[in-house]
Amino acid sequence: MTEAADHSLPHLTPAAGRLGAVFARPKRLAVICVIMLVALGWLYLGLLTASMGGPAGSRGPGMAALDLLPRAVAILCSSTFGVALMPDGVWGFTGFALVALMWGAMTLAMMLPSAAPMILTYAEIADTAARKGEHVVSPFVLAGGYTAVWFGFAAAATLAQYALTRAALLDPGMASVSGLFSGAIFIVAGLYQFSELKHACLRQCRSPFPFFFTNWATTPRGVFKLGLRQGLFCLGCCWAMMVVMFAVGVMNVVWMAALGIVMTLEKIGTGKRFTYAIGVLSIAAGLAFVMSAVVAHWPGRVI
């Protein structure tokens, strides 16, 4: 492959020829694509988390551990990455833009690892076709269609966050202020784990090869549409888990990582038992939130 690249492009240096050979292999390109986009997502989220003032423990369960980390990075980037929210929940243009960027970064950080098997499956098929001299489209195009769906979700989540902040269900630090609200989200997410729509979409996510084999495309537009369709399957599978972020704190990176791992495990063939177990745990967590809220507001309770 390297020799062919050097022969067809004799004006390139040997190093440039080797680099060209790497990018001519769809599978290698897919790996680079996933790693770079996930890294960018987590980098932005890390900078944004570091820039937020106040104790990390106030942003949701599990975040108190971050209070032990050095705060030097927060001082460095607070003026750049701080989310511009007014205390009464009124957002400026900068606030909308930064929250939308935050949700976009979350989708890259949380969803692309779970989509890696799908992207690599496409890349393996494309790699085989490329070796036969057939025309193939870069995995970047497929990933572009996939991420377009989740960026659409990010836009909807931004509007939902604005509405929830205005309704005083989220505080300006993007944490839930209502146990009943958090509990309802967990219960809905748990029940969705048992739905037929969830499992129909999950089957498509777990077995992408038949989908690509049946719907193979050799034009950028066609491959982009394949990415869109796979993104919709993924959205149908995972939207409820993403909405859980409203219950545990939108900027709760501990839960981001945990939910990302759960969604990735679901897609690599862990079976229905794992999905059902997550559903049971989610419903139990939701009931715990609800009971805690009820007890906290019980008349005459002993403090």
BELBELCOR-V142872 format. One record per pair of residues at least 12 apart in sequence whose ideal C-beta (glycine too) atoms are under 10 Angstrom apart, sorted by the first residue. I is the first residue (numbers start at 0). J is the second residue. D is the distance in Angstrom with one decimal. If there is no record, write none. Layout:
i j d
I J D
I J D
//
This chain:
i j d
0 17 9.8
0 19 9.7
0 20 5.1
0 21 9.3
0 23 6.8
0 24 7.2
0 129 9.2
0 130 8.4
1 13 8.7
1 16 6.4
1 17 5.9
1 19 8.7
1 20 4.5
1 21 9.2
1 23 9.5
2 16 8.8
2 20 8.9
3 16 9.6
3 20 8.0
3 23 8.8
4 16 5.0
4 17 7.9
4 18 9.2
4 19 4.9
4 20 4.5
4 21 9.4
4 22 9.6
4 23 6.5
5 17 8.5
5 19 8.6
5 20 8.3
7 19 9.1
22 137 8.6
23 126 9.8
23 129 7.1
23 135 9.8
24 122 8.4
24 125 9.1
24 126 6.1
24 129 7.2
24 130 9.1
25 118 9.8
25 119 9.6
25 121 7.7
25 122 4.4
25 123 8.0
25 124 8.4
25 125 3.8
25 126 4.9
25 127 9.2
25 128 8.4
25 129 6.1
25 135 5.9
25 136 8.5
25 137 6.9
25 138 5.5
25 139 9.7
25 141 9.5
26 118 9.6
26 119 6.7
26 120 9.9
26 121 9.3
26 122 4.2
26 123 5.8
26 124 9.6
26 125 7.7
26 126 4.6
26 127 9.5
26 129 9.3
26 138 8.1
27 122 8.1
27 126 8.5
27 138 9.5
28 118 9.8
28 122 7.0
28 125 9.0
28 126 9.3
28 137 6.1
28 138 5.5
28 139 7.0
28 142 9.9
29 115 8.2
29 117 9.9
29 118 5.0
29 119 5.5
29 120 9.2
29 121 7.2
29 122 3.6
29 123 8.6
29 125 8.4
29 126 8.9
29 137 8.8
29 138 3.9
29 139 8.5
29 141 8.2
29 142 7.8
30 115 8.4
30 118 8.8
30 119 7.3
30 122 7.9
30 138 9.0
31 138 9.1
31 139 9.2
32 111 8.7
32 115 9.5
32 118 7.0
32 119 10.0
32 122 8.8
32 137 8.4
32 138 5.6
32 139 5.5
32 141 8.9
32 142 5.4
32 143 9.5
33 107 9.7
33 111 5.6
33 112 7.4
33 114 7.7
33 115 5.0
33 118 6.0
33 119 7.9
33 122 9.7
33 138 8.7
33 142 7.4
34 111 9.2
34 112 9.8
34 115 9.1
35 107 9.7
35 111 9.8
36 104 9.9
36 106 9.9
36 107 5.1
36 108 8.8
36 110 10.0
36 111 5.4
36 112 9.9
36 114 9.9
36 139 9.5
36 142 7.1
36 146 7.4
37 107 6.2
37 108 6.0
37 109 9.0
37 110 9.2
37 111 4.9
37 112 5.9
37 114 9.9
37 115 8.5
37 259 9.3
38 107 9.0
38 108 8.8
38 111 9.9
39 104 7.5
39 107 6.5
39 108 8.5
39 111 9.9
40 103 8.0
40 104 4.5
40 105 7.0
40 106 7.5
40 107 3.1
40 108 3.4
40 109 7.8
40 110 9.0
40 111 7.2
40 112 9.7
40 255 9.6
40 259 10.0
41 104 7.8
41 105 9.6
41 107 8.1
41 108 4.7
41 109 9.4
41 252 8.5
41 255 8.8
41 256 8.8
41 259 9.6
42 104 8.3
42 107 10.0
42 108 9.0
43 80 8.0
43 100 7.0
43 101 7.6
43 103 8.5
43 104 4.1
43 105 9.2
43 107 8.4
43 108 8.2
44 80 9.9
44 101 7.2
44 104 5.1
44 105 6.6
44 107 9.0
44 108 5.8
44 109 9.4
44 250 7.9
44 252 6.0
44 255 7.0
44 256 9.9
45 72 8.0
45 76 9.7
45 80 9.7
45 104 9.5
45 108 9.5
45 252 7.4
46 72 7.3
46 73 9.3
46 75 9.0
46 76 5.2
46 77 9.7
46 79 7.9
46 80 5.1
46 104 9.5
47 76 8.5
47 79 9.6
47 80 4.8
47 81 8.3
47 82 7.4
47 97 7.9
47 98 10.0
47 100 8.4
47 101 5.9
47 104 7.5
47 105 9.9
47 250 7.0
47 252 9.2
48 62 8.7
48 65 7.2
48 68 9.6
48 72 9.3
48 73 8.7
48 80 8.9
48 101 9.7
48 250 5.9
48 251 9.1
48 252 5.5
48 255 9.5
49 65 8.9
49 68 8.3
49 69 9.3
49 70 7.5
49 71 8.8
49 72 4.2
49 73 4.5
49 74 8.9
49 75 8.0
49 76 6.3
49 77 7.9
49 80 7.8
50 72 8.1
50 73 5.7
50 74 9.1
50 75 8.6
50 76 5.0
50 77 4.4
50 78 8.1
50 79 7.1
50 80 4.0
50 81 5.0
50 82 8.3
51 73 7.6
51 77 8.0
51 80 8.4
51 81 6.9
51 82 7.2
51 172 7.0
51 173 8.7
51 250 6.5
52 70 9.8
52 73 7.6
52 77 7.1
52 81 7.7
52 172 8.7
53 66 9.8
53 172 6.6
54 66 5.5
54 172 9.9
55 67 9.0
55 68 8.2
55 70 9.7
55 73 10.0
55 248 9.6
55 250 9.0
55 251 9.0
55 252 8.9
55 253 9.2
56 174 10.0
56 248 10.0
57 170 8.5
57 172 6.2
57 174 6.4
57 248 8.5
58 170 9.5
58 172 5.9
58 173 7.0
58 174 5.1
58 247 8.9
58 248 4.4
58 249 8.2
58 250 5.3
58 251 5.6
58 252 8.9
58 253 9.4
58 254 9.8
59 172 9.4
59 173 8.7
59 174 5.4
59 175 7.5
59 181 9.3
59 244 8.7
59 246 8.4
59 247 4.5
59 248 2.5
59 249 8.2
59 250 7.8
59 251 3.7
59 252 9.4
59 253 7.7
59 254 6.5
60 174 9.8
60 181 9.6
60 246 9.5
60 247 5.9
60 248 7.6
60 251 7.3
60 253 7.8
60 254 7.4
60 284 9.6
61 247 7.8
61 248 8.8
61 251 6.6
61 252 8.9
61 253 3.7
61 254 6.3
61 256 9.5
61 257 7.9
62 174 8.8
62 247 8.8
62 248 6.6
62 250 8.1
62 251 5.4
62 252 7.4
62 253 5.8
62 254 8.3
63 253 9.3
64 253 6.9
65 251 9.5
65 252 7.4
65 253 7.6
79 97 9.9
80 97 7.5
80 100 9.3
80 101 9.2
81 93 9.4
81 94 9.9
81 97 8.0
82 94 6.2
82 96 9.8
82 97 5.0
82 98 6.3
82 100 9.6
82 101 7.2
82 171 8.4
82 172 8.8
82 173 7.6
82 249 9.7
82 250 8.4
83 95 9.0
83 96 8.8
83 97 6.5
83 98 9.2
84 97 9.0
84 98 8.1
84 160 9.8
84 161 9.6
84 164 7.2
84 169 9.8
84 170 9.3
84 171 4.6
84 172 8.4
84 173 8.1
85 164 9.6
85 171 7.4
86 170 9.3
86 171 5.8
87 164 9.3
87 165 8.9
87 167 9.4
87 171 8.4
88 161 8.1
88 162 9.7
88 163 9.1
88 164 4.2
88 165 5.0
88 166 8.4
88 167 7.1
88 168 10.0
88 169 8.2
88 170 8.6
88 171 6.7
89 161 9.5
89 164 8.8
89 165 8.0
89 171 9.9
90 157 9.5
90 160 9.2
90 161 6.1
90 164 7.6
90 165 9.0
90 171 9.7
94 157 9.6
94 161 8.5
94 164 9.6
94 171 9.7
95 154 9.9
95 157 6.5
95 158 8.9
95 160 9.7
95 161 7.3
96 157 9.2
97 157 9.6
98 153 9.1
98 156 8.6
98 157 5.0
98 158 9.6
98 160 6.1
98 161 7.7
98 164 9.4
98 173 8.2
98 249 8.3
99 150 8.8
99 153 6.2
99 154 6.2
99 156 8.6
99 157 4.5
99 158 9.2
99 160 9.5
100 153 8.5
100 157 9.2
101 153 8.3
101 156 9.3
101 157 8.3
101 160 9.2
101 173 8.7
101 249 7.6
101 250 7.4
102 149 9.0
102 150 8.5
102 152 7.7
102 153 3.6
102 154 7.7
102 155 8.9
102 156 4.7
102 157 5.6
102 159 9.6
102 160 7.8
102 241 9.0
102 244 9.0
102 249 8.2
103 146 8.6
103 149 8.0
103 150 5.6
103 152 9.4
103 153 4.5
103 154 8.5
103 156 9.5
103 157 9.0
104 153 8.6
104 255 9.8
105 149 9.0
105 152 9.7
105 153 7.2
105 156 8.3
105 241 7.8
105 244 7.3
105 249 8.3
105 250 9.2
105 252 9.4
105 255 6.3
105 258 9.8
105 259 9.1
106 145 9.8
106 146 7.0
106 148 9.0
106 149 3.8
106 150 6.7
106 151 9.5
106 152 6.5
106 153 5.4
106 156 8.8
106 230 9.9
106 233 10.0
106 234 9.9
106 237 9.9
106 241 7.8
107 142 10.0
107 146 7.0
107 149 7.9
107 150 9.1
107 153 9.4
108 252 8.8
108 255 6.5
108 256 8.4
108 259 6.8
109 149 9.0
109 237 8.5
109 240 8.6
109 241 7.1
109 244 8.8
109 254 9.9
109 255 5.8
109 256 8.3
109 257 9.9
109 258 6.4
109 259 4.0
109 260 9.3
109 261 9.8
109 262 6.9
109 263 8.9
110 145 8.2
110 146 8.1
110 148 9.3
110 149 5.5
110 152 8.9
110 230 8.8
110 233 6.5
110 234 8.9
110 236 10.0
110 237 6.8
110 240 9.9
110 241 8.0
110 259 7.6
110 262 7.2
110 263 9.1
111 142 7.6
111 145 8.1
111 146 7.5
111 149 8.6
111 233 10.0
111 259 9.2
111 263 9.7
112 259 6.1
112 260 8.3
112 262 8.3
112 263 5.1
112 266 9.4
113 204 7.7
113 233 7.2
113 236 8.7
113 237 7.2
113 240 10.0
113 259 7.1
113 260 9.1
113 261 9.2
113 262 4.6
113 263 4.2
113 264 8.6
113 265 7.6
113 266 5.0
113 267 8.5
114 141 9.5
114 142 7.7
114 145 5.8
114 146 8.8
114 149 9.0
114 204 8.0
114 207 9.3
114 226 9.3
114 229 7.3
114 230 8.2
114 232 9.9
114 233 6.2
114 237 9.9
114 262 9.6
114 263 9.0
114 266 7.9
115 142 9.9
115 263 8.0
115 266 9.0
115 267 9.4
116 204 8.3
116 205 8.1
116 206 9.7
116 207 7.1
116 208 9.9
116 263 8.8
116 266 6.5
116 267 6.4
116 268 9.1
117 141 8.3
117 142 9.5
117 145 7.7
117 203 9.1
117 204 6.7
117 205 9.2
117 206 9.6
117 207 4.3
117 208 9.4
117 210 8.6
117 211 8.7
117 225 9.7
117 226 9.1
117 229 5.6
117 230 9.6
117 232 8.8
117 233 8.0
117 266 8.0
118 138 5.6
118 139 9.6
118 141 6.2
118 142 5.9
118 145 7.5
118 207 8.8
118 226 8.7
118 229 8.7
119 138 8.4
119 207 9.2
120 206 9.0
120 207 4.7
120 208 5.5
120 210 8.8
120 211 6.4
120 212 9.8
120 229 9.9
121 135 9.4
121 136 9.2
121 138 6.0
121 140 9.8
121 141 5.3
121 142 9.2
121 207 7.2
121 208 9.2
121 210 9.5
121 211 5.7
121 215 9.3
121 222 8.0
121 225 7.5
121 226 8.7
121 229 8.6
122 135 9.2
122 137 9.3
122 138 4.9
122 141 8.4
123 208 8.8
123 211 9.5
124 207 9.7
124 208 7.7
124 211 5.7
124 212 7.6
124 215 7.3
125 137 8.4
125 138 7.0
125 141 8.9
125 211 9.1
125 215 9.3
125 217 9.5
125 222 8.9
126 138 9.7
128 215 8.7
128 217 8.3
133 217 7.6
134 217 5.4
134 218 8.8
135 215 9.9
135 216 10.0
135 217 7.0
135 222 8.7
136 216 7.3
136 217 6.7
136 218 6.9
136 219 5.4
136 220 9.2
136 221 7.7
136 222 4.2
136 223 8.5
136 225 9.2
137 219 8.2
137 222 8.1
138 222 8.5
138 226 9.2
139 219 9.7
139 222 9.5
139 226 9.7
140 216 9.6
140 218 9.4
140 219 5.1
140 220 8.8
140 221 9.2
140 222 4.7
140 223 5.3
140 224 9.9
140 225 8.8
140 226 6.9
141 211 9.3
141 216 9.5
141 219 9.8
141 222 5.3
141 223 7.4
141 224 9.7
141 225 6.0
141 226 4.3
141 227 9.5
141 229 7.6
141 230 9.7
142 222 9.9
142 223 9.8
142 226 6.4
142 229 9.7
142 230 9.5
143 219 9.2
143 222 8.9
143 223 6.1
143 226 6.1
143 227 9.2
143 230 9.8
144 219 9.8
144 220 9.7
144 221 9.9
144 222 7.2
144 223 4.2
144 224 6.5
144 225 6.5
144 226 2.3
144 227 4.2
144 228 7.8
144 229 7.4
144 230 6.2
144 231 9.7
145 223 9.4
145 225 8.9
145 226 4.3
145 227 7.4
145 228 9.1
145 229 5.5
145 230 4.2
145 231 9.3
145 232 9.6
145 233 7.1
145 234 9.8
146 226 7.8
146 227 9.9
146 230 7.2
147 223 8.0
147 226 7.3
147 227 6.3
147 230 6.7
148 226 8.0
148 227 6.0
148 228 8.9
148 229 8.3
148 230 2.9
148 231 5.7
148 232 9.2
148 233 7.2
148 234 5.6
149 230 6.2
149 233 7.5
149 234 7.0
149 237 9.2
149 238 9.8
149 241 8.8
150 230 9.4
151 227 9.8
151 230 8.6
151 231 9.8
151 234 8.4
152 230 9.0
152 233 9.8
152 234 6.2
152 237 9.4
152 238 6.9
152 241 7.0
152 242 9.7
153 241 9.4
155 238 9.6
156 238 9.6
156 241 7.4
156 242 8.0
156 244 8.2
156 245 8.3
156 249 8.5
159 242 8.3
159 245 7.5
160 173 7.1
160 244 9.5
160 245 7.3
160 249 6.4
163 175 8.5
163 176 9.7
163 177 9.7
163 180 8.1
163 245 6.6
163 249 9.3
164 176 10.0
164 249 9.9
166 180 9.2
168 180 5.0
168 181 9.1
168 245 8.1
169 245 7.0
169 248 8.9
169 249 7.3
170 248 9.6
172 248 7.9
172 249 8.9
172 250 7.6
173 244 9.0
173 245 8.7
173 248 6.3
173 249 3.8
173 250 5.2
173 251 8.7
174 245 9.6
174 246 9.7
174 247 8.4
174 248 4.3
174 249 7.5
174 250 8.0
174 251 7.9
175 244 9.8
175 245 6.6
175 246 5.6
175 247 7.4
175 248 6.8
175 249 8.9
175 251 10.0
175 288 8.9
177 246 9.4
177 288 9.0
177 292 7.0
178 246 9.5
178 285 9.9
178 287 9.0
178 288 4.8
178 289 6.7
178 290 8.5
178 291 5.2
178 292 2.9
178 293 8.1
178 294 9.3
178 295 6.9
178 296 8.9
179 285 9.9
179 288 7.4
179 289 6.0
179 291 9.5
179 292 4.8
179 293 8.0
179 296 9.2
180 245 7.9
180 246 7.2
180 288 8.5
180 289 9.8
180 292 8.6
181 243 9.0
181 245 7.9
181 246 3.8
181 247 7.3
181 248 9.5
181 284 8.7
181 285 7.7
181 287 9.7
181 288 4.6
181 289 8.6
181 291 9.2
181 292 8.2
182 246 7.7
182 282 9.7
182 284 7.9
182 285 4.4
182 286 6.7
182 287 7.4
182 288 3.3
182 289 3.7
182 290 8.0
182 291 8.1
182 292 6.7
182 293 9.4
183 246 8.3
183 285 6.9
183 288 8.3
183 289 7.6
184 239 8.6
184 242 6.0
184 243 6.0
184 244 9.1
184 245 5.9
184 246 4.0
184 247 8.8
184 281 9.1
184 284 9.8
184 285 7.2
184 288 8.6
185 239 9.7
185 242 9.7
185 243 6.6
185 246 5.7
185 247 8.8
185 280 9.0
185 281 5.0
185 282 7.0
185 283 8.5
185 284 4.7
185 285 3.1
185 286 8.2
185 287 8.4
185 288 6.2
185 289 8.8
186 246 9.9
186 281 7.3
186 282 5.5
186 283 9.4
186 284 8.6
186 285 3.6
186 286 7.0
186 288 8.6
186 289 7.7
187 239 6.6
187 242 7.7
187 243 9.3
187 246 9.7
187 281 8.7
187 282 9.4
187 285 7.9
188 238 9.2
188 239 4.1
188 240 6.2
188 241 9.1
188 242 6.5
188 243 5.2
188 246 8.2
188 258 9.8
188 277 8.8
188 278 8.1
188 281 5.0
188 282 8.6
188 284 9.2
188 285 7.8
189 239 8.4
189 243 9.5
189 275 9.8
189 277 7.7
189 278 4.6
189 279 6.9
189 280 7.4
189 281 3.2
189 282 3.6
189 283 7.8
189 284 7.8
189 285 6.2
189 286 9.3
190 239 8.6
190 278 7.0
190 281 8.3
190 282 6.8
190 285 9.2
191 235 9.9
191 236 9.7
191 237 9.9
191 238 8.2
191 239 4.1
191 240 8.6
191 242 9.3
191 278 7.6
191 281 8.7
192 239 7.6
192 240 8.8
192 265 9.2
192 271 9.5
192 273 9.7
192 274 5.3
192 275 6.4
192 276 8.7
192 277 5.6
192 278 2.9
192 279 8.2
192 280 9.3
192 281 6.7
192 282 8.6
193 271 9.4
193 274 8.2
193 275 6.6
193 278 5.4
193 279 9.2
193 282 9.4
194 235 9.7
194 239 8.9
194 278 9.3
196 235 6.0
196 236 8.8
197 235 7.3
197 236 6.2
197 237 8.9
197 238 9.5
197 239 7.7
197 240 10.0
197 265 9.4
197 274 7.4
197 278 8.9
198 236 8.6
198 271 7.1
198 274 7.3
198 275 10.0
199 232 8.6
199 235 7.5
199 236 8.9
200 231 8.1
200 232 4.8
200 233 7.3
200 234 7.8
200 235 3.6
200 236 4.1
200 237 8.3
200 238 9.5
201 232 8.3
201 233 9.3
201 235 8.5
201 236 4.9
201 237 8.9
201 262 9.9
201 265 6.4
201 266 7.2
201 271 8.9
201 274 7.0
202 232 8.8
202 236 9.2
203 228 8.6
203 229 7.6
203 231 9.2
203 232 4.1
203 233 8.6
203 235 8.5
203 236 8.0
203 266 10.0
204 229 7.7
204 232 5.5
204 233 5.8
204 235 9.0
204 236 5.4
204 237 8.5
204 262 9.3
204 265 8.0
204 266 4.8
204 267 9.6
205 232 9.9
205 236 9.3
205 265 8.2
205 266 5.7
205 267 7.5
205 268 5.6
205 269 9.2
205 270 9.7
206 268 8.8
207 225 9.5
207 229 6.7
207 232 8.8
207 266 9.5
210 225 7.8
210 228 7.7
210 229 7.3
210 232 8.3
211 225 7.0
211 229 9.0
214 228 7.6
214 229 9.9
233 262 8.7
233 266 8.3
236 262 7.7
236 265 7.4
236 266 7.6
236 274 9.6
237 258 8.7
237 259 9.8
237 261 9.3
237 262 5.1
237 263 10.0
237 265 8.0
237 266 8.7
239 278 9.7
239 281 8.5
240 258 5.3
240 259 9.1
240 261 6.7
240 262 5.7
240 265 8.7
240 277 8.2
240 281 8.6
241 255 9.7
241 258 7.4
241 259 9.8
241 262 8.5
243 257 9.8
243 258 6.3
243 261 9.8
243 281 7.5
243 284 9.1
243 285 9.7
244 258 7.4
246 281 9.7
246 284 8.6
246 285 8.2
246 288 7.4
247 284 9.3
247 288 9.9
258 277 9.8
261 273 8.6
261 274 9.5
261 277 6.0
261 280 9.7
261 281 9.9
262 277 9.5
264 277 9.0
265 277 7.5
//
